[in-house]
Amino acid sequence: MTQSKLPNWLENKYAVLWDKFKGATFRMGDAEKILQRGYVDKVQGVAVVLSELRKAGWIVVVPDPKDARKSIYHLKSKDDIIKSIFSAET
């Protein structure tokens, strides 16, 4: 289920990631490079951001086919988020 509203701190991190990656896939290391530029204090903070976005339904996480210990992330667009919210209500 997709949440319609995120806490401000999380929506700000989503916006930073969206500005960089848009619809492209990325890995944890890529997110760390972006978010550690003044947005998140530690590497663990990046994991929390990605986990919270996943729980809210704003990011898709799939296992990395090359290394099952790692994941590949894909941000949902705001349009897709809105569509999933309204489709869940019907």
Order of alpha helices (4+ residues) and beta strands (2+ residues): alpha-beta-alpha-alpha-beta-beta-alpha
